[in-house]
């Protein structure tokens, strides 16, 4: 025969009216579980990363401010950053969620999603309920965007040379044979 465990007394519900208002002050509306959850973010194209706590009720600007606040951490530090021009401060640009494929149909579920003002709360709620520790943020810095735009030729394929975008033609000179 199996032993019967003694039953525990039921917990009395506490009526703390300030608990919901304190969550709203901390980060907007409380998430599905009402708690912050950890998210790893990486900075596009590098090994720079950090782990932050995110509340599903944050809006996009609050999330960008949270990430901006930890860009100076040792994990996010750029190699040779001490030699960098101090006036060029990196700012958080686009934030993408890279979805884990674990437990999801790869043919239906996207690889990544760009966060916008409209989708930030549902995306964070989805991350908090099913992807804690799996889904990550991929951060695009505005400083990097400017540098990449300077390195790439103008859009449309046309350059200074010819309208087709090829190399400029050499002027033809009459040959003297």
DOLO-428099 format. One record per residue (C-alpha): residue number from 1; chain; x negated, y, z. Coordinates in steps of 0.02 Angstrom, whole numbers, plus 32768, in hexadecimal, padded with zeros to 4 digits. Layout:
<sites>
{site NUM, "A", {X, Y, Z}}
...
</sites>
This chain:
<sites>
{site 1, "A", {8000, 8000, 8000}}
{site 2, "A", {7FC6, 80AF, 7FD8}}
{site 3, "A", {7FAB, 8129, 8066}}
{site 4, "A", {8022, 81BA, 806B}}
{site 5, "A", {7FCB, 8260, 8082}}
{site 6, "A", {8013, 82DB, 80FD}}
{site 7, "A", {806F, 8367, 80A5}}
{site 8, "A", {802C, 8416, 80B0}}
{site 9, "A", {809A, 84A1, 80F0}}
{site 10, "A", {80D6, 8512, 8065}}
{site 11, "A", {807C, 85B7, 8056}}
{site 12, "A", {80E4, 864D, 8080}}
{site 13, "A", {80ED, 86CB, 7FF2}}
{site 14, "A", {809C, 876E, 8020}}
{site 15, "A", {80F2, 880C, 7FEE}}
{site 16, "A", {8066, 8880, 7FBC}}
{site 17, "A", {80AF, 8906, 7F4E}}
{site 18, "A", {8003, 8955, 7F30}}
{site 19, "A", {7FB9, 88BB, 7EDA}}
{site 20, "A", {800A, 88DC, 7E31}}
{site 21, "A", {7FE0, 8994, 7E33}}
{site 22, "A", {7F2A, 8973, 7E5D}}
{site 23, "A", {7F1B, 88FE, 7DC7}}
{site 24, "A", {7F69, 8980, 7D55}}
{site 25, "A", {7EEF, 8A04, 7D93}}
{site 26, "A", {7E5A, 8992, 7D78}}
{site 27, "A", {7E7B, 8968, 7CC3}}
{site 28, "A", {7F2A, 8984, 7C87}}
{site 29, "A", {7FA6, 88F7, 7C89}}
{site 30, "A", {7F75, 8856, 7CE0}}
{site 31, "A", {7F4D, 87C1, 7C72}}
{site 32, "A", {7FA8, 871C, 7C6D}}
{site 33, "A", {7F47, 86E0, 7D02}}
{site 34, "A", {7F32, 8790, 7D4A}}
{site 35, "A", {7E75, 8782, 7D54}}
{site 36, "A", {7DDF, 87C0, 7CF6}}
{site 37, "A", {7D85, 873A, 7C91}}
{site 38, "A", {7CCF, 8730, 7C58}}
{site 39, "A", {7CA2, 874B, 7BA2}}
{site 40, "A", {7BF9, 873D, 7B4E}}
{site 41, "A", {7BD5, 87C2, 7ACD}}
{site 42, "A", {7B47, 87CA, 7A50}}
{site 43, "A", {7B0A, 885D, 79ED}}
{site 44, "A", {7B15, 8837, 7933}}
{site 45, "A", {7A7A, 87F0, 78E5}}
{site 46, "A", {7A12, 87DB, 7981}}
{site 47, "A", {79FA, 8776, 7A20}}
{site 48, "A", {7A34, 880A, 7A89}}
{site 49, "A", {7AC5, 87D5, 7AF6}}
{site 50, "A", {7B1C, 87E9, 7B9E}}
{site 51, "A", {7BAE, 87A2, 7C00}}
{site 52, "A", {7C38, 8818, 7C38}}
{site 53, "A", {7CDC, 8805, 7C96}}
{site 54, "A", {7D74, 8832, 7C2E}}
{site 55, "A", {7E28, 884E, 7C63}}
{site 56, "A", {7EAA, 881C, 7BE1}}
{site 57, "A", {7F03, 88C2, 7BFD}}
{site 58, "A", {7E71, 892F, 7BC1}}
{site 59, "A", {7E8A, 899A, 7B27}}
{site 60, "A", {7E05, 89A6, 7A9F}}
{site 61, "A", {7DB5, 8A46, 7AE2}}
{site 62, "A", {7DA6, 89FE, 7B92}}
{site 63, "A", {7D57, 8960, 7B4B}}
{site 64, "A", {7CDA, 89C8, 7AE6}}
{site 65, "A", {7CAF, 8A2C, 7B83}}
{site 66, "A", {7C92, 898B, 7BE4}}
{site 67, "A", {7C1A, 894A, 7B60}}
{site 68, "A", {7BC6, 89F5, 7B4F}}
{site 69, "A", {7BA4, 89F3, 7C0A}}
{site 70, "A", {7B39, 8956, 7C00}}
{site 71, "A", {7AD9, 897C, 7B5F}}
{site 72, "A", {7A44, 89B1, 7BC9}}
{site 73, "A", {7A38, 890A, 7C24}}
{site 74, "A", {7998, 88A1, 7C10}}
{site 75, "A", {79F6, 8820, 7BA7}}
{site 76, "A", {7A2F, 88A6, 7B2E}}
{site 77, "A", {7989, 8901, 7B27}}
{site 78, "A", {793C, 8911, 7A7B}}
{site 79, "A", {788A, 88D8, 7A62}}
{site 80, "A", {7818, 8970, 7A65}}
{site 81, "A", {78AA, 89DD, 7A9E}}
{site 82, "A", {7832, 8A46, 7B05}}
{site 83, "A", {77EA, 8A88, 7A60}}
{site 84, "A", {7893, 8AB0, 7A18}}
{site 85, "A", {78D0, 8B62, 79FE}}
{site 86, "A", {7934, 8B8B, 7A9B}}
{site 87, "A", {79AF, 8BF7, 7A38}}
{site 88, "A", {79EE, 8B60, 79D6}}
{site 89, "A", {7A67, 8B11, 7A50}}
{site 90, "A", {7AC2, 8A74, 7A1A}}
{site 91, "A", {7B7F, 8A81, 7A23}}
{site 92, "A", {7BFA, 89F2, 7A1C}}
{site 93, "A", {7C4E, 89EB, 7972}}
{site 94, "A", {7CB4, 8956, 793B}}
{site 95, "A", {7CD8, 88C5, 79B0}}
{site 96, "A", {7CFC, 881B, 7964}}
{site 97, "A", {7D32, 877E, 79BF}}
{site 98, "A", {7CD8, 86E3, 7983}}
{site 99, "A", {7D51, 8657, 79A6}}
{site 100, "A", {7D16, 85AE, 79E2}}
{site 101, "A", {7D4E, 8520, 7973}}
{site 102, "A", {7D5A, 84A8, 7A05}}
{site 103, "A", {7E0D, 846B, 7A18}}
{site 104, "A", {7E4C, 84D2, 7984}}
{site 105, "A", {7E77, 84A4, 78D2}}
{site 106, "A", {7DE5, 84E7, 786A}}
{site 107, "A", {7E52, 84F8, 77CF}}
{site 108, "A", {7ED4, 8565, 7826}}
{site 109, "A", {7E75, 85C5, 78AA}}
{site 110, "A", {7E05, 8655, 786F}}
{site 111, "A", {7D4B, 865D, 7893}}
{site 112, "A", {7D54, 870F, 78D3}}
{site 113, "A", {7DCC, 879F, 78F2}}
{site 114, "A", {7DAA, 8859, 78F0}}
{site 115, "A", {7DF1, 88AC, 798C}}
{site 116, "A", {7E65, 893F, 796D}}
{site 117, "A", {7ED3, 89A9, 79DE}}
{site 118, "A", {7F68, 893F, 79A9}}
{site 119, "A", {7F20, 8892, 79C6}}
{site 120, "A", {7EA7, 88A7, 7A58}}
{site 121, "A", {7F21, 8873, 7AE2}}
{site 122, "A", {7F64, 87D6, 7A8C}}
{site 123, "A", {7EB3, 87A1, 7A5B}}
{site 124, "A", {7E72, 87B8, 7B0D}}
{site 125, "A", {7F07, 8758, 7B52}}
{site 126, "A", {7EE4, 86C9, 7AD9}}
{site 127, "A", {7E2D, 86C9, 7B0C}}
{site 128, "A", {7E5B, 86C8, 7BC5}}
{site 129, "A", {7ED2, 8636, 7BB3}}
{site 130, "A", {7E74, 85C2, 7B3F}}
{site 131, "A", {7DC5, 85FC, 7B19}}
{site 132, "A", {7D72, 8631, 7BBB}}
{site 133, "A", {7CBA, 860F, 7BA2}}
{site 134, "A", {7CD3, 85DA, 7AED}}
{site 135, "A", {7D08, 8672, 7A88}}
{site 136, "A", {7C8A, 8701, 7A7C}}
{site 137, "A", {7C85, 87B7, 7A4A}}
{site 138, "A", {7C15, 87EC, 79BB}}
{site 139, "A", {7BEC, 88A5, 79CF}}
{site 140, "A", {7BBE, 8915, 793D}}
{site 141, "A", {7B61, 89B2, 7973}}
{site 142, "A", {7B7E, 8A58, 791B}}
{site 143, "A", {7AC3, 8A7C, 7915}}
{site 144, "A", {7AA7, 89D8, 78B7}}
{site 145, "A", {7B33, 8A04, 783E}}
{site 146, "A", {7ADC, 8AA8, 7810}}
{site 147, "A", {7A35, 8A51, 77F4}}
{site 148, "A", {7A84, 89CB, 7786}}
{site 149, "A", {7ADF, 8A4D, 771E}}
{site 150, "A", {7A3A, 8AA7, 76FD}}
{site 151, "A", {79E7, 8A05, 76C5}}
{site 152, "A", {7A72, 89CD, 764F}}
{site 153, "A", {7A8E, 8A23, 75A6}}
{site 154, "A", {7B2E, 8A84, 758A}}
{site 155, "A", {7BCC, 8A1E, 756F}}
{site 156, "A", {7C0D, 8A05, 74C0}}
{site 157, "A", {7B6B, 89C1, 7478}}
{site 158, "A", {7B39, 8A65, 7426}}
{site 159, "A", {7A90, 8AAB, 7450}}
{site 160, "A", {7A2F, 8B42, 7415}}
{site 161, "A", {79F8, 8AE6, 7378}}
{site 162, "A", {7A81, 8AB5, 7300}}
{site 163, "A", {7B3D, 8AAA, 7317}}
{site 164, "A", {7B31, 89EC, 7316}}
{site 165, "A", {7AC1, 89F1, 73AF}}
{site 166, "A", {7A28, 89AA, 7357}}
{site 167, "A", {797B, 89F7, 7355}}
{site 168, "A", {7969, 8A9D, 72FB}}
{site 169, "A", {7938, 8A8C, 7245}}
{site 170, "A", {7890, 8ACF, 720F}}
{site 171, "A", {789A, 8B5C, 7194}}
{site 172, "A", {7876, 8B1F, 70E6}}
{site 173, "A", {77DB, 8B68, 7096}}
{site 174, "A", {77B9, 8B59, 6FDD}}
{site 175, "A", {772D, 8AE1, 6FBB}}
{site 176, "A", {769D, 8B1D, 6F51}}
{site 177, "A", {7661, 8A89, 6EEF}}
</sites>
